[in-house]
Amino acid sequence: MLEGGAVAVSGDDDVTSNRAVRQMEDRIRELERQLGRKTLEVEILKEALDKSRSKKLTWLAQSQPKDGSPSRACKHALPGSG
């Protein structure tokens, strides 16, 4: 075990202390936790966006005039129209 340390020192490589390694591992764990939270947040927001889009399309369909022609709001809200 000491032999590896001697090789690292003689090769001008950086020697990282156990404390520094623990700090880096703690930082990695914290970043992984934050990534998990943000991933969950993105999933929740995507679902909310999907639901709001479907509600908007339902609302637009219900707001069309009885003659079947799209209303001004529908023309601007639907992709590729107006």
C-alpha atoms as one frame of an Amber mdcrd trajectory, in Angstrom:
protein
   0.000   0.000   0.000   2.803   2.421   0.822   4.433   1.515  -2.440   1.562
   3.058  -4.424   1.873   6.317  -2.492   5.598   6.437  -3.149   5.016   5.887
  -6.840   2.420   8.693  -6.947   4.759  11.112  -5.183   7.751  10.202  -7.292
   5.718  10.586 -10.485   4.712  14.165  -9.584   1.058  13.117  -9.530  -1.381
  14.881  -7.228  -1.994  12.990  -4.029  -5.537  13.430  -2.755  -6.159  13.111
   0.948  -8.919  10.913   2.336 -10.646  14.047   3.605 -10.672  15.596   0.135
 -11.994  12.361  -1.340 -14.821  12.272   1.241 -15.647  15.914   0.497 -15.789
  15.177  -3.235 -17.966  12.111  -2.643 -20.303  14.189  -0.448 -20.476  16.822
  -3.173 -21.259  14.172  -5.796 -24.048  12.757  -3.604 -25.524  16.237  -3.142
 -25.371  16.940  -6.881 -27.022  13.583  -7.619 -29.805  14.465  -5.157 -30.295
  17.839  -6.822 -30.350  16.187 -10.235 -33.022  13.766  -9.024 -35.147  16.630
  -7.696 -34.815  18.602 -10.916 -35.642  15.527 -12.998 -38.792  14.972 -10.952
 -39.676  18.659 -11.302 -39.296  18.456 -15.088 -41.530  15.362 -15.243 -44.220
  17.096 -13.168 -44.060  20.239 -15.310 -44.237  18.203 -18.534 -47.370  16.451
 -17.277 -48.909  19.786 -16.277 -48.082  21.221 -19.695 -49.645  18.228 -21.465
 -52.794  18.575 -19.378 -53.024  22.314 -19.993 -52.596  21.797 -23.736 -55.379
  19.234 -23.851 -57.637  21.552 -21.843 -56.803  24.406 -24.196 -57.701  22.305
 -27.253 -60.944  21.233 -25.577 -61.746  24.863 -24.765 -60.938  25.937 -28.319
 -63.121  23.202 -29.778 -66.017  24.254 -27.544 -65.598  27.929 -28.431 -66.024
  27.433 -32.189 -69.067  29.116 -33.761 -72.021  26.847 -34.557 -71.491  27.270
 -38.301 -68.201  25.363 -37.990 -65.890  28.177 -39.051 -62.966  28.644 -36.684
 -63.188  31.649 -34.442 -60.473  34.269 -34.386 -59.065  32.809 -31.141 -58.848
  29.347 -32.693 -57.074  30.627 -35.793 -54.287  32.130 -33.711 -54.018  29.332
 -31.154 -53.837  26.329 -33.450 -50.456  25.596 -35.028 -50.244  26.271 -38.750
 -53.361  28.416 -38.918 -54.123  32.129 -39.025
